[in-house]
Amino acid sequence: MASATITRILPAVTLLALLLHGSYAADEEPIYRLCVPQIYFSDCQKLLADPSEAGIRMECVAGRDRVECLELIEQRKADVLASEPEDMYMAYHRKNEDYRVISEIRTQDDKDADFRYEGIILVKKSSAIHSLKELRGAKSCHTGFGRNVGYRIPITKLKNTNVLKVSADPQISATERELKSLSEFFSQSCLVGNYSAHPDTDRLLKKKYANLCALCEKPAQCNYPDKYSGYDGAIRCLDKGQGEVAFTKVQYIKKYFGLTGDATAPAAEGKPEDFEYLCEDGTRRPVTGPACSWAQRPWSGYISNEQAVHGTEKLHQLQSRLERFFNNGLHADNQAAAAHLLIQPNAVYHSKQEAIDPKVYLERAGYKDVIERDGSAIRKLRLCAQRDAEFSKCQALHRAAYARDARPELECVQSTDCIEALANNKADMLVATAASYADAREHKLLPLVFEKLRPEELLVAVAPPTLSRDDLQKAPIHFDATSERARLSAALLNKRRSLDWCKIEPSTEQQLLIVPAKQLEQHKDWQLVCPTLERRPVTDSTSCNVEVQLPRAIFARADTTPVEQETIKHLFALISDRFGAHGKFVDVFALFGEYQKGEQNVLFDDNAGELVTKLESDYQNEAIYNDLRCDANKIAKQ
């Protein structure tokens, strides 16, 4: 009887144990996956390896950049990303209803503020200006060219209220149309900065619209540093210069006029009772009270997907996990690693009461309109791509570039024959490889922008200093037989030595080598051999190399006007400056490097570092390249 009872009880006990185990498993918090750009993956791992991070149950997932991290969140391969408002804008255009902004990264000084900063208009109390229309003809003070509160917001808001008219003249570039409109609207200004990535164009624009620099400390320079530039400089331009209106932000008003309430803050530079905020509705307010801002920049924060935060419990669970991770990052030994993940020393984590979609988050601040400022472009520039991977990368570039204020807007066109697409006016530009230059030239296309290899990737020739000049003249060359670039470099040296350069084969002898500059450390006691056969120290690889391969280039149609050509150059100079190897936003979008696994050199060479508007090497030109390629007819004649 007892045995039978035990037999009946055991399954029940087993079932209870399973139920309890299942309950524990259900209650166990998931491991949340924080997506980080590949270049900061090790930083993320270092933070999670910190002893104070134990038990947080988070892991790092590497995306190529923030653009791919948004894709991984949408695909449920990651749960959350530290992002800036511009990244949230990209999410809005990907699949807005699937993303959620769940928390903000605020600063200690403004931890209770709804926005990162508020753009304001400041005038003197004695000023006769009482409306946006009355700003016409005023002397204006700006933080700087291209900056948010001093340039982008004023242009956006003044245009949207029909106060500022921007020319649609197709004979001048998009940037110049904006400068022209400001020059005609304000009588004089201080607007410092680089109006163009090209120094000559920058000088010409500043000469043509000289009144935009007239109020600066150094009008002829019209660039940083200038005591009338920046957030505080714009106020100083109004207070101590000749300005009549200043565009800046609230935090600097408080600092400049000593209104922070901080006893340790520097002494006030100006008298607050002499100045007022100009409101969008035409009213004015004292700077000692609440500001009337006409646009705000939202805080950076964390963005997730709808599934990960569906329901209050799941939202709070992820927010709690992030807050612990964030606060530990504030006290981590590796502060540089924390900064790469947007965790700055003065930062404060702030949970949103409810998850909010990116579009609403941006519109509450009026910041969506600022990002969507059209740059006064007449039309988009259409870049043709052939392979699916190229089209995908072009679209990712378009999203990143538009969100980060690179204008005019890029548009991606896919075709099986891009040269034909340009011929039929279905595209404006294509990216051609070295081997495609001849075909592009045959169809009268114009090369306007070229990729430039990173210095460490340039091919160099090296030889031991013991190799005599006579031996150098006939030494066989060791190079990578699988690399056409290396073969061309070897061919260049042979031609310079009056040796056969068409039937050249790599030698096993280690007398004269062609290697990437990044390998020079292995040959630090050797010497470089320039194309002239001159010997130079290995430190001179940027000026003494044998790189002869033509870089990939952006070609445009032959009927492209001079203005359109300059616009294309300007756009890609901005793109390179933002997303190139040393760009400020390389973690947002990696213009170079591997784009997809198994896909090499998508649009541009993986080893490129920037885009330039002219070839800088005497040996990278089409005549030399075509000669060294040695077509079959030439080889047969030799």
C-alpha positions in Angstrom: 0.0 0.0 0.0 2.8 2.4 1.0 4.7 1.5 -2.2 1.7 2.2 -4.4 1.2 5.6 -2.7 4.8 6.5 -3.3 4.4 5.5 -6.9 1.5 7.8 -7.3 3.2 10.6 -5.4 6.4 10.6 -7.5 4.9 11.8 -10.7 3.2 14.6 -8.8 6.4 15.6 -7.2 8.2 15.5 -10.5 5.5 17.6 -12.1 5.7 20.1 -9.3 9.4 20.3 -9.6 9.1 20.9 -13.4 6.5 23.6 -12.8 8.6 25.3 -10.2 11.6 25.1 -12.6 9.5 26.5 -15.4 8.4 29.3 -13.1 12.0 30.2 -12.2 12.9 30.0 -15.9 10.0 32.3 -16.8 11.0 34.8 -14.0 14.6 34.8 -15.0 15.4 38.1 -16.8 16.6 37.8 -20.4 20.0 38.8 -21.5 19.6 42.1 -23.4 21.7 42.6 -26.5 23.2 46.1 -26.8 24.2 46.8 -30.4 27.4 48.9 -30.9 29.3 49.9 -34.0 32.1 47.4 -34.8 34.9 49.9 -34.0 33.5 50.2 -30.4 32.8 46.6 -29.9 35.9 46.0 -27.7 35.0 49.1 -25.7 31.6 47.6 -25.0 33.1 44.3 -24.0 35.6 46.1 -21.7 32.7 47.8 -19.9 30.8 44.5 -19.4 34.0 42.9 -18.2 34.3 45.4 -15.4 33.6 43.7 -12.0 30.9 46.2 -11.2 29.0 45.0 -14.2 28.5 41.5 -12.8 24.9 40.4 -12.9 23.6 43.0 -15.3 22.8 40.3 -17.9 23.6 42.3 -21.0 25.9 41.4 -23.9 27.4 43.3 -26.8 26.4 42.7 -30.4 28.6 44.3 -33.1 27.0 46.0 -36.1 29.0 47.5 -38.9 27.8 50.9 -37.8 24.7 52.5 -36.3 22.9 52.1 -39.6 23.3 48.3 -39.4 22.5 48.3 -35.7 19.1 49.8 -36.5 18.7 46.9 -39.0 19.6 44.3 -36.4 17.1 45.8 -33.9 14.4 45.6 -36.6 15.4 42.0 -37.4 15.3 41.2 -33.6 19.1 40.3 -33.7 19.7 43.1 -31.2 17.5 44.8 -28.6 18.8 48.3 -28.0 21.2 51.0 -29.4 22.6 54.2 -27.9 21.6 56.8 -30.5 21.4 60.4 -31.3 18.3 62.3 -32.7 19.7 61.9 -36.3 19.8 58.1 -35.8 16.2 58.2 -34.5 15.3 60.0 -37.7 16.8 57.1 -39.7 14.7 54.7 -37.7 11.7 56.8 -38.4 12.3 56.4 -42.2 13.1 52.7 -41.9 10.0 51.4 -40.1 8.9 54.0 -37.6 6.1 52.0 -36.0 8.6 49.2 -35.0 11.1 51.4 -33.1 10.7 52.9 -29.7 12.7 55.6 -27.9 12.8 54.3 -24.3 15.2 56.6 -22.4 17.3 59.7 -22.7 20.9 60.6 -22.0 20.8 64.0 -20.3 23.4 66.2 -18.7 23.8 66.8 -14.9 23.3 70.5 -15.4 20.0 70.1 -17.3 18.7 66.7 -16.0 15.2 68.2 -15.6 15.1 69.8 -19.0 12.8 68.2 -21.7 15.3 69.0 -24.4 19.1 68.9 -24.8 19.0 72.6 -25.8 16.6 75.2 -27.0 17.3 77.5 -29.9 16.4 81.1 -29.1 16.6 84.6 -30.7 18.1 87.3 -28.5 17.7 91.1 -29.0 18.5 94.1 -27.0 15.7 95.5 -24.9 16.0 98.8 -26.7 15.6 97.0 -30.1 12.7 98.0 -32.4 12.5 94.3 -33.6 9.2 92.7 -32.5 8.6 90.1 -35.2 10.4 87.7 -37.4 9.6 89.9 -40.4 11.4 92.8 -38.8 14.6 90.7 -38.7 15.0 91.7 -42.4 17.9 94.2 -42.7 19.1 93.5 -39.1 22.8 92.8 -38.2 22.9 89.1 -37.2 25.2 87.1 -35.0 25.4 83.3 -35.6 27.2 80.5 -33.8 28.7 79.3 -37.1 28.0 78.0 -40.6 26.2 74.7 -40.8 25.6 74.6 -37.0 22.1 73.8 -35.6 21.0 76.9 -33.6 23.0 79.4 -35.5 22.3 78.3 -39.1 20.1 75.3 -39.7 17.3 76.2 -37.3 17.1 79.9 -38.4 17.0 79.0 -42.1 14.4 76.2 -41.5 12.1 78.3 -39.4 12.4 81.6 -41.3 11.7 79.6 -44.5 8.7 77.8 -43.0 7.2 81.1 -41.9 7.7 82.6 -45.4 10.0 85.3 -44.0 13.1 84.1 -45.8 13.0 83.4 -49.5 15.7 81.1 -50.8 16.6 81.5 -54.5 15.9 78.6 -56.9 18.6 79.8 -59.3 20.0 76.7 -61.0 23.2 78.5 -61.9 24.5 78.5 -58.3 25.0 75.6 -55.9 22.6 74.6 -53.1 25.0 76.0 -50.4 25.4 79.2 -52.3 21.7 79.7 -52.6 21.4 79.6 -48.8 24.3 82.0 -48.3 22.8 84.3 -50.9 19.4 84.3 -49.1 21.0 85.1 -45.8 23.3 87.8 -47.4 20.2 89.5 -48.9 18.1 89.1 -45.7 20.6 90.4 -43.1 22.5 93.7 -43.7 25.6 92.4 -42.0 26.5 89.2 -40.1 29.1 87.2 -38.4 28.8 83.6 -39.8 32.2 81.9 -39.4 33.2 78.5 -40.7 34.1 76.6 -43.9 31.5 77.5 -46.5 33.0 74.8 -48.8 35.3 71.8 -48.3 37.4 73.3 -51.2 39.5 76.2 -49.9 39.3 78.1 -53.3 35.5 77.9 -53.3 35.4 78.9 -49.6 37.4 82.0 -50.4 35.3 82.9 -53.4 32.0 82.5 -51.4 33.3 84.7 -48.6 34.4 87.3 -51.0 31.1 87.3 -52.9 29.0 87.4 -49.7 31.4 89.5 -47.6 28.6 91.1 -45.5 28.2 87.6 -43.9 31.6 88.1 -42.3 31.5 91.9 -41.7 30.6 91.7 -37.9 33.3 89.1 -37.0 36.4 89.9 -35.0 38.4 88.9 -38.1 36.2 89.5 -41.1 39.0 88.5 -43.6 39.5 85.2 -41.8 35.8 84.5 -41.1 36.6 81.3 -39.4 37.3 79.8 -36.0 38.7 81.0 -33.6 36.7 84.2 -33.5 35.5 85.9 -30.3 32.1 86.5 -32.0 31.6 82.8 -32.9 30.1 79.9 -31.0 27.3 79.9 -28.6 28.8 82.5 -26.3 30.4 84.4 -29.1 27.1 85.1 -30.8 25.8 86.7 -27.6 29.1 88.7 -27.3 28.7 89.8 -30.9 25.3 91.3 -29.9 26.5 92.7 -26.5 29.9 94.0 -27.3 30.0 94.0 -31.1 27.7 95.6 -33.7 25.0 92.9 -33.8 21.3 93.5 -33.4 20.1 89.9 -33.1 21.8 86.7 -32.0 20.9 83.1 -32.6 22.1 80.8 -29.8 20.8 78.5 -27.0 19.4 79.0 -23.5 22.2 77.4 -21.5 24.7 80.0 -22.8 22.3 82.8 -22.1 22.3 81.7 -18.4 26.1 81.4 -18.4 26.8 84.7 -20.2 24.5 86.7 -17.9 25.4 84.9 -14.7 21.9 83.3 -14.3 23.1 79.7 -13.6 22.7 80.0 -9.8 26.2 78.5 -9.5 28.4 80.4 -7.1 31.5 78.9 -8.7 30.6 80.0 -12.2 32.6 82.7 -14.0 31.5 86.3 -13.6 28.7 87.5 -15.9 29.9 89.1 -19.1 26.8 91.2 -19.7 23.8 92.8 -18.0 20.7 90.6 -18.3 18.3 93.5 -17.8 19.5 94.9 -21.2 18.4 91.9 -23.2 15.2 90.0 -24.1 14.1 86.8 -26.0 12.3 87.4 -29.2 9.4 84.9 -29.5 8.0 83.4 -32.6 4.6 85.1 -32.0 6.2 88.6 -31.8 6.2 88.9 -28.1 9.4 89.4 -26.0 10.5 88.0 -22.7 13.2 88.9 -20.2 16.1 86.6 -20.1 15.8 86.3 -16.4 12.6 84.2 -16.9 11.5 81.2 -18.9 12.7 81.2 -22.5 10.6 81.1 -25.6 12.5 78.8 -28.0 11.5 78.3 -31.6 13.2 74.9 -32.0 14.8 72.4 -29.7 17.3 69.6 -30.1 16.1 66.3 -28.4 18.3 64.4 -26.1 20.3 61.4 -27.2 19.0 58.2 -25.8 18.3 54.5 -26.2 16.2 53.1 -29.0 14.7 49.6 -29.0 12.0 47.7 -31.0 8.3 47.4 -30.2 8.6 43.7 -29.3 11.3 44.2 -26.7 9.4 46.8 -24.7 5.8 45.6 -25.4 4.0 46.2 -22.1 4.9 48.2 -19.0 6.7 45.4 -17.3 9.1 44.6 -20.3 9.7 48.3 -20.8 10.7 48.9 -17.1 12.8 45.7 -17.1 14.9 46.9 -20.0 15.1 50.5 -18.7 16.3 49.2 -15.3 19.0 47.1 -17.0 20.2 50.0 -19.1 20.3 52.3 -16.1 22.5 49.9 -14.2 24.8 49.5 -17.2 24.9 53.3 -17.7 25.6 54.2 -14.1 28.4 51.6 -13.9 29.8 53.0 -17.1 30.0 56.5 -15.4 32.3 55.0 -12.8 34.2 52.6 -15.0 38.0 52.7 -15.1 37.9 53.1 -18.9 36.2 56.4 -19.4 37.2 56.6 -23.1 35.4 53.3 -23.7 32.3 54.6 -21.9 32.4 57.9 -24.0 32.3 55.9 -27.2 28.9 54.5 -26.0 27.6 58.0 -25.3 28.3 57.7 -21.5 30.0 61.0 -20.7 31.2 62.0 -17.2 28.5 64.6 -16.7 25.7 62.4 -18.2 22.5 61.3 -16.4 20.3 58.4 -17.4 16.6 59.3 -17.7 13.8 56.7 -18.3 10.8 57.8 -20.4 7.5 57.2 -18.7 6.4 55.4 -21.9 8.1 54.2 -25.0 7.6 56.6 -27.9 8.0 56.2 -31.6 10.8 58.2 -33.2 8.6 60.4 -35.4 6.6 61.7 -32.4 9.8 62.1 -30.3 11.4 64.3 -33.0 8.2 66.3 -33.8 7.7 67.2 -30.2 11.0 69.1 -30.4 10.3 70.6 -33.8 13.5 68.8 -34.8 12.2 66.7 -37.7 11.7 69.9 -39.7 15.3 70.9 -39.0 16.7 67.6 -40.2 14.5 67.8 -43.3 15.8 71.2 -44.3 16.1 70.7 -48.0 19.4 72.6 -48.5 17.6 74.5 -51.2 18.5 71.8 -53.7 16.8 72.0 -57.1 16.8 68.2 -57.3 18.3 65.1 -56.0 21.6 63.7 -57.3 21.1 60.2 -58.6 23.8 57.6 -58.1 23.6 54.4 -60.1 24.4 51.1 -58.6 24.5 47.7 -60.4 24.9 44.9 -57.8 22.3 44.4 -55.0 25.0 45.0 -52.4 26.0 48.3 -54.1 22.3 49.4 -54.2 21.9 48.5 -50.5 25.0 50.4 -49.5 23.9 53.4 -51.6 20.6 53.5 -49.8 22.3 53.2 -46.4 24.6 56.1 -47.4 21.6 58.1 -48.5 19.8 57.7 -45.1 22.9 58.5 -43.1 24.0 61.5 -45.3 20.5 63.1 -45.3 20.1 62.7 -41.5 23.5 64.3 -41.0 22.9 67.3 -43.2 24.8 66.4 -46.3 23.0 68.2 -49.1 21.8 68.0 -51.8 20.0 64.8 -51.2 21.4 61.6 -52.7 19.1 59.2 -54.6 19.9 55.6 -55.5 19.1 54.1 -58.9 19.7 50.4 -59.7 20.5 49.3 -63.2 22.2 46.4 -65.0 24.1 48.9 -67.1 24.9 52.2 -65.3 26.6 53.7 -68.3 23.4 53.2 -70.3 21.4 54.6 -67.4 23.5 57.8 -67.5 23.1 58.0 -71.3 19.3 57.8 -71.0 19.3 60.4 -68.2 18.0 57.9 -65.6 21.0 58.6 -63.4 23.6 61.4 -62.9 26.6 59.5 -61.6 28.3 56.1 -61.3 31.3 54.7 -59.6 33.8 53.3 -62.0 36.7 50.9 -61.3 40.1 51.4 -62.9 39.3 48.9 -65.6 36.1 50.8 -66.4 37.7 54.2 -67.0 38.1 53.6 -70.7 34.5 52.6 -71.2 33.4 55.7 -69.2 35.6 57.9 -71.3 34.3 56.4 -74.5 30.8 57.5 -73.4 32.1 61.0 -72.6 31.7 60.7 -68.9 33.6 63.0 -66.6 35.5 61.9 -63.5 34.8 64.3 -60.6 35.6 62.5 -57.4 38.2 59.9 -56.6 38.7 57.6 -53.6 42.1 57.9 -51.9 43.7 54.9 -50.2 44.7 55.1 -46.5 48.4 55.9 -46.3 49.2 52.5 -44.7 47.7 50.8 -47.7 49.8 52.4 -50.4 52.2 50.0 -52.2 55.9 50.8 -51.7 59.1 49.3 -53.1 61.8 48.5 -50.6 65.4 47.3 -50.9 68.3 46.8 -48.4 70.7 49.7 -48.3 73.5 47.2 -49.2 72.0 46.8 -52.7 74.2 48.7 -55.1 72.8 51.1 -57.7 73.9 48.8 -60.5 72.3 45.8 -58.8 69.1 47.8 -58.2 68.9 48.5 -62.0 68.5 44.7 -62.7 67.2 43.2 -59.4 64.1 41.0 -59.9 61.0 42.1 -58.0 59.2 40.1 -55.4 55.5 40.9 -55.3 52.1 39.3 -54.6 51.3 37.4 -57.8 47.6 37.5 -56.9 47.4 41.3 -56.8 46.9 43.2 -60.1 47.8 46.4 -58.1 51.2 44.9 -57.1 51.8 43.7 -60.7 51.2 47.2 -62.0 53.6 48.7 -59.4 56.3 46.2 -60.5 55.6 47.0 -64.1 56.2 50.7 -63.3 59.6 50.0 -61.8 60.6 47.8 -64.7 59.6 50.4 -67.2 61.6 53.0 -65.4 64.6 50.6 -65.5 64.0 49.9 -69.2 63.1 46.3 -68.5 60.2 44.2 -69.8 57.1 45.4 -68.0 54.5 43.4 -69.8 55.6 39.8 -69.1 56.7 40.5 -65.6 56.6 37.6 -63.1 57.2 37.8 -59.3 60.6 36.6 -58.1 61.3 34.5 -55.0 64.4 36.6 -54.3 64.2 39.1 -51.5 66.2 42.0 -52.9 63.6 44.3 -54.3 60.1 44.0 -52.7 56.7 45.6 -53.3 54.6 45.6 -50.1 51.9 47.7 -48.4 53.2 50.6 -46.4 51.8 49.0 -43.2 54.5 46.3 -43.5 57.3 48.8 -43.4 58.0 48.1 -39.7 59.3 44.7 -40.9 61.8 46.5 -43.1 62.6 49.5 -41.0 66.3 49.2 -41.7 65.7 49.1 -45.5 65.1 52.0 -47.9 62.2 53.0 -50.1 62.8 52.9 -53.8 60.8 55.7 -55.6 59.6 55.5 -59.2 62.5 57.7 -60.1 64.7 54.9 -58.5 65.8 57.4 -55.9 66.4 55.9 -52.4 64.5 57.4 -49.5 63.9 56.6 -45.8 61.0 54.3 -45.0 59.2 57.2 -43.3 58.6 58.9 -46.6 56.1 56.4 -48.0 53.4 59.1 -48.7 55.7 60.9 -51.1 57.8 57.9 -52.3 55.5 55.0 -53.3 54.8 52.9 -56.4 51.0 53.0 -56.2 49.9 53.3 -59.8 46.5 51.6 -59.7 43.7 54.1 -60.6 41.3 54.6 -57.8 37.6 54.1 -58.1 36.0 57.4 -59.3 32.6 59.0 -59.5 31.9 59.8 -63.1 29.1 62.2 -64.2 27.5 62.8 -67.6 29.3 65.1 -70.1 26.3 67.5 -70.1 26.6 68.1 -66.4 26.9 71.9 -65.9 29.8 73.5 -64.0 27.5 74.3 -61.1 26.2 70.7 -61.1 29.8 69.4 -61.1 30.7 71.6 -58.1 27.6 70.4 -56.4 28.6 66.8 -56.8 32.1 67.5 -55.5 30.6 69.4 -52.6 28.3 66.6 -51.7 30.9 63.9 -51.7 33.4 66.1 -49.8 30.8 66.4 -47.1 30.1 62.6 -47.2 33.9 61.9 -46.9 34.3 64.4 -44.1 31.4 62.8 -42.1 31.8 59.1 -42.9 35.4 58.6 -44.2 38.0 56.7 -42.2 38.7 59.6 -40.0 35.2 61.2 -40.2 33.3 62.5 -37.2 30.5 60.1 -37.8 32.3 57.0 -39.0 30.5 55.0 -36.3 27.2 56.1 -37.8 28.0 54.9 -41.3 31.3 53.3 -42.4 31.8 54.6 -46.0 34.8 52.3 -46.4 35.7 48.8 -45.1 33.7 45.6 -45.4 30.0 46.4 -46.0 28.6 42.9 -46.1 30.3 39.5 -45.3 31.5 37.9 -48.5 31.1 41.2 -50.4 34.4 43.1 -50.9 34.9 46.6 -52.2 31.2 47.5 -52.4 31.1 50.8 -54.4 34.5 51.9 -53.0 37.7 50.0 -52.1 37.6 48.6 -48.6 41.1 50.1 -48.0 40.2 53.7 -49.1 40.2 56.4 -46.4 38.7 59.5 -48.0 37.2 61.0 -51.2 39.1 63.8 -53.1 38.5 65.8 -56.2 41.8 65.3 -57.9 44.5 62.6 -58.2 47.4 63.7 -56.0 50.0 61.3 -57.4 52.0 61.9 -60.6 51.9 58.2 -61.3 48.2 57.6 -60.8 46.9 58.8 -64.2 45.1 57.0 -67.1 48.0 57.2 -69.6 50.5 55.4 -67.3 47.8 52.9 -66.1 46.8 52.0 -69.7 50.4 51.6 -70.7 51.3 49.3 -67.8 48.2 47.1 -68.3 49.8 45.8 -71.5 46.9 44.6 -73.7 47.3 41.4 -75.7 48.4 43.2 -78.9 51.2 45.0 -77.2 52.5 41.8 -75.6 52.4 40.0 -79.0 54.6 42.7 -80.5 57.2 42.5 -77.8 
